[in-house]
Amino acid sequence: MDDAAIVIFGAAVWPGGRASPALARRVGYGLAAAHARPGSPVFCSGGLGRHGPSEARVMADLLQAGGVDPGRLVLDEQSRDTLENVIAALGFLRARRLSRAIICTDAYHVPRVAMMLALLGVKSEPGPMGAGRGAARRGEWWRMSAREVLAYPYDLVLVLARRREILARTGSVGEAART
């Protein structure tokens, strides 16, 4: 077994339970990582947004349709934002005694996720991603990149301020719910 978990970060679910383009891209990256690392568990992180089912459930369904064994999938259906995704992933990694996270998200999102994981003592590396914007439309890419510019310092301060509490809370977290 690999010492890493593949961690897919959520994005919106559209009406009818369809994956938004961002969620579909991230699942595509996770699927490529899962095929490249058959010994790694796949942590799907994302709760229920405006439309159901949860982001994690949509991820799991798409991954299974892509040939990933459901026994490898672990769902975090509670997280509502990136920090909660990171905290849930940290708890999962600690519970499984895994040392690294393979980050499956959009390129604009990777630096913030990697920063938060590093501040919490987790080594990470980006998973397979599309070149440049991937399949993201130019407007979406620029809007999300601008959002990251604001979110990065906010989450930096938040993680530093709550680091001790987060580490204490995730030290005793059990395994997330299985598929």
SETORLUM-956295 format. One record per residue (C-alpha): residue number from 1; residue in three letters; chain; x, y, z. Coordinates in steps of 0.25 Angstrom, whole numbers. Each point is the difference from the previous one (the first is absolute). Layout:
residues N
+-----+--------+--------+-------+-------+-------+
: num : residu : chaine :    px :    py :    pz :
+-----+--------+--------+-------+-------+-------+
: NUM :    ala :      A :     X :     Y :     Z :
...
+-----+--------+--------+-------+-------+-------+
end
This chain:
residues 179
+-----+--------+--------+-------+-------+-------+
: num : residu : chaine :    px :    py :    pz :
+-----+--------+--------+-------+-------+-------+
:   1 :    met :      A :     0 :     0 :     0 :
:   2 :    asp :      A :     5 :    14 :    -3 :
:   3 :    asp :      A :     2 :    10 :    11 :
:   4 :    ala :      A :    -9 :    10 :    -7 :
:   5 :    ala :      A :   -14 :     3 :    -2 :
:   6 :    ile :      A :    -7 :     6 :   -12 :
:   7 :    val :      A :    -8 :    12 :     5 :
:   8 :    ile :      A :   -10 :     5 :    -9 :
:   9 :    phe :      A :    -5 :    14 :     4 :
:  10 :    gly :      A :   -15 :     3 :    -3 :
:  11 :    ala :      A :    -7 :    10 :    -9 :
:  12 :    ala :      A :   -14 :     3 :    -3 :
:  13 :    val :      A :   -11 :   -10 :    -3 :
:  14 :    trp :      A :   -10 :     5 :   -11 :
:  15 :    pro :      A :   -15 :    -2 :     0 :
:  16 :    gly :      A :    -3 :   -15 :    -2 :
:  17 :    gly :      A :    12 :    -5 :     7 :
:  18 :    arg :      A :     9 :     4 :   -12 :
:  19 :    ala :      A :    15 :     3 :     3 :
:  20 :    ser :      A :     3 :    14 :    -4 :
:  21 :    pro :      A :    12 :     2 :    -9 :
:  22 :    ala :      A :     9 :     3 :    11 :
:  23 :    leu :      A :    -4 :   -13 :     8 :
:  24 :    ala :      A :     1 :    -8 :   -13 :
:  25 :    arg :      A :    14 :     5 :    -3 :
:  26 :    arg :      A :     4 :    -3 :    15 :
:  27 :    val :      A :    -6 :   -14 :    -1 :
:  28 :    gly :      A :     7 :    -2 :   -13 :
:  29 :    tyr :      A :    14 :     3 :     7 :
:  30 :    gly :      A :    -4 :    -9 :    11 :
:  31 :    leu :      A :    -4 :   -11 :   -10 :
:  32 :    ala :      A :    14 :     1 :    -7 :
:  33 :    ala :      A :     7 :     0 :    14 :
:  34 :    ala :      A :    -8 :   -12 :     5 :
:  35 :    his :      A :     4 :    -8 :   -13 :
:  36 :    ala :      A :    15 :     4 :     2 :
:  37 :    arg :      A :     0 :    -3 :    15 :
:  38 :    pro :      A :    -9 :   -13 :     1 :
:  39 :    gly :      A :     5 :    -2 :    15 :
:  40 :    ser :      A :    -5 :    14 :     5 :
:  41 :    pro :      A :   -13 :     3 :     6 :
:  42 :    val :      A :    -8 :    11 :    -6 :
:  43 :    phe :      A :    -6 :    10 :     9 :
:  44 :    cys :      A :   -12 :     7 :    -6 :
:  45 :    ser :      A :    -3 :    13 :     8 :
:  46 :    gly :      A :   -12 :     9 :    -2 :
:  47 :    gly :      A :   -13 :     2 :     7 :
:  48 :    leu :      A :   -14 :     3 :    -4 :
:  49 :    gly :      A :    -1 :    13 :    -7 :
:  50 :    arg :      A :   -12 :     7 :    -7 :
:  51 :    his :      A :    -3 :   -13 :    -8 :
:  52 :    gly :      A :     1 :   -14 :     4 :
:  53 :    pro :      A :     6 :   -10 :     2 :
:  54 :    ser :      A :    13 :     4 :     7 :
:  55 :    glu :      A :    12 :     3 :    -8 :
:  56 :    ala :      A :     7 :   -12 :     6 :
:  57 :    arg :      A :   -12 :    -9 :    -5 :
:  58 :    val :      A :     1 :     5 :   -14 :
:  59 :    met :      A :    15 :    -2 :     0 :
:  60 :    ala :      A :    -1 :   -14 :     5 :
:  61 :    asp :      A :   -11 :    -3 :   -11 :
:  62 :    leu :      A :     9 :     5 :   -11 :
:  63 :    leu :      A :    12 :    -7 :     5 :
:  64 :    gln :      A :    -7 :   -13 :     1 :
:  65 :    ala :      A :    -5 :     2 :   -14 :
:  66 :    gly :      A :    14 :     2 :    -4 :
:  67 :    gly :      A :     5 :   -13 :     5 :
:  68 :    val :      A :     4 :     4 :    15 :
:  69 :    asp :      A :    -3 :   -11 :    10 :
:  70 :    pro :      A :   -10 :     5 :    10 :
:  71 :    gly :      A :     8 :    -6 :    11 :
:  72 :    arg :      A :    11 :    10 :    -2 :
:  73 :    leu :      A :   -10 :    12 :     1 :
:  74 :    val :      A :    -2 :     8 :    13 :
:  75 :    leu :      A :   -10 :    11 :     0 :
:  76 :    asp :      A :     0 :    13 :     8 :
:  77 :    glu :      A :   -14 :     5 :    -2 :
:  78 :    gln :      A :     1 :    11 :    11 :
:  79 :    ser :      A :    10 :    10 :    -5 :
:  80 :    arg :      A :    -5 :    13 :    -5 :
:  81 :    asp :      A :    12 :     7 :    -4 :
:  82 :    thr :      A :    15 :    -2 :    -3 :
:  83 :    leu :      A :     5 :     1 :    14 :
:  84 :    glu :      A :   -11 :   -10 :     5 :
:  85 :    asn :      A :     5 :    -9 :   -12 :
:  86 :    val :      A :    14 :     1 :     5 :
:  87 :    ile :      A :    -3 :    -3 :    14 :
:  88 :    ala :      A :    -8 :   -12 :    -4 :
:  89 :    ala :      A :    11 :    -5 :    -8 :
:  90 :    leu :      A :    10 :     2 :    11 :
:  91 :    gly :      A :    -9 :    -8 :     9 :
:  92 :    phe :      A :    -1 :   -11 :   -10 :
:  93 :    leu :      A :    15 :     0 :    -3 :
:  94 :    arg :      A :     3 :    -1 :    15 :
:  95 :    ala :      A :   -10 :   -11 :     3 :
:  96 :    arg :      A :     6 :    -8 :   -12 :
:  97 :    arg :      A :    15 :     3 :     4 :
:  98 :    leu :      A :     2 :     6 :   -14 :
:  99 :    ser :      A :    11 :    10 :    -2 :
: 100 :    arg :      A :    -4 :     7 :   -13 :
: 101 :    ala :      A :   -11 :     6 :    -7 :
: 102 :    ile :      A :    -2 :     0 :   -15 :
: 103 :    ile :      A :    -8 :    13 :    -3 :
: 104 :    cys :      A :   -10 :    -2 :   -11 :
: 105 :    thr :      A :    -6 :    14 :    -3 :
: 106 :    asp :      A :     2 :    11 :   -10 :
: 107 :    ala :      A :    13 :     6 :    -2 :
: 108 :    tyr :      A :    -4 :    14 :     6 :
: 109 :    his :      A :    -5 :    -7 :    13 :
: 110 :    val :      A :    13 :    -9 :     2 :
: 111 :    pro :      A :     9 :    11 :     6 :
: 112 :    arg :      A :   -10 :     3 :    11 :
: 113 :    val :      A :    -3 :   -14 :     3 :
: 114 :    ala :      A :    14 :    -4 :     1 :
: 115 :    met :      A :     3 :    12 :     9 :
: 116 :    met :      A :   -11 :    -4 :    10 :
: 117 :    leu :      A :     5 :   -15 :     0 :
: 118 :    ala :      A :    14 :     4 :     2 :
: 119 :    leu :      A :    -3 :     9 :    12 :
: 120 :    leu :      A :    -7 :   -12 :     6 :
: 121 :    gly :      A :    12 :    -9 :    -2 :
: 122 :    val :      A :    -5 :    -7 :   -13 :
: 123 :    lys :      A :     9 :    -3 :   -12 :
: 124 :    ser :      A :    -7 :     2 :   -13 :
: 125 :    glu :      A :     2 :     0 :   -15 :
: 126 :    pro :      A :   -10 :     4 :   -11 :
: 127 :    gly :      A :    -7 :   -12 :    -7 :
: 128 :    pro :      A :    -1 :    -1 :   -15 :
: 129 :    met :      A :    -6 :    13 :    -6 :
: 130 :    gly :      A :    -3 :     6 :   -13 :
: 131 :    ala :      A :    10 :    10 :    -6 :
: 132 :    gly :      A :    -3 :    14 :     2 :
: 133 :    arg :      A :   -15 :     3 :     3 :
: 134 :    gly :      A :    -3 :   -15 :    -2 :
: 135 :    ala :      A :   -14 :     0 :    -6 :
: 136 :    ala :      A :    -4 :    13 :     8 :
: 137 :    arg :      A :    -6 :    11 :    -8 :
: 138 :    arg :      A :     9 :    13 :     0 :
: 139 :    gly :      A :   -10 :     8 :     8 :
: 140 :    glu :      A :    -2 :   -11 :    11 :
: 141 :    trp :      A :    15 :    -2 :     1 :
: 142 :    trp :      A :     2 :    15 :     2 :
: 143 :    arg :      A :   -11 :     1 :    10 :
: 144 :    met :      A :     4 :   -11 :     8 :
: 145 :    ser :      A :    15 :     4 :    -1 :
: 146 :    ala :      A :    -4 :    14 :     6 :
: 147 :    arg :      A :    -8 :    -7 :    11 :
: 148 :    glu :      A :    13 :    -8 :     4 :
: 149 :    val :      A :     8 :    13 :     1 :
: 150 :    leu :      A :   -10 :     4 :    11 :
: 151 :    ala :      A :    -2 :   -14 :     6 :
: 152 :    tyr :      A :    15 :    -3 :     1 :
: 153 :    pro :      A :     4 :    11 :    11 :
: 154 :    tyr :      A :   -14 :    -3 :     7 :
: 155 :    asp :      A :     2 :   -15 :     1 :
: 156 :    leu :      A :    15 :     3 :     4 :
: 157 :    val :      A :    -4 :     8 :    12 :
: 158 :    leu :      A :   -12 :    -9 :     4 :
: 159 :    val :      A :     9 :   -13 :     0 :
: 160 :    leu :      A :    11 :     7 :     8 :
: 161 :    ala :      A :   -10 :     5 :    10 :
: 162 :    arg :      A :    -7 :   -14 :     1 :
: 163 :    arg :      A :    11 :    -9 :    -2 :
: 164 :    arg :      A :     1 :    -5 :    14 :
: 165 :    glu :      A :   -15 :    -3 :     1 :
: 166 :    ile :      A :     0 :    -6 :   -14 :
: 167 :    leu :      A :    12 :   -10 :     3 :
: 168 :    ala :      A :    -6 :    -4 :    13 :
: 169 :    arg :      A :   -14 :    -2 :    -6 :
: 170 :    thr :      A :     6 :    -9 :   -12 :
: 171 :    gly :      A :     9 :    -8 :     9 :
: 172 :    ser :      A :   -11 :    -8 :     5 :
: 173 :    val :      A :    -9 :     0 :   -12 :
: 174 :    gly :      A :    -5 :   -14 :    -4 :
: 175 :    glu :      A :    -1 :    -4 :   -15 :
: 176 :    ala :      A :   -10 :     7 :    -8 :
: 177 :    ala :      A :   -13 :    -7 :    -5 :
: 178 :    arg :      A :     3 :   -10 :   -10 :
: 179 :    thr :      A :    -8 :    -1 :   -13 :
+-----+--------+--------+-------+-------+-------+
end
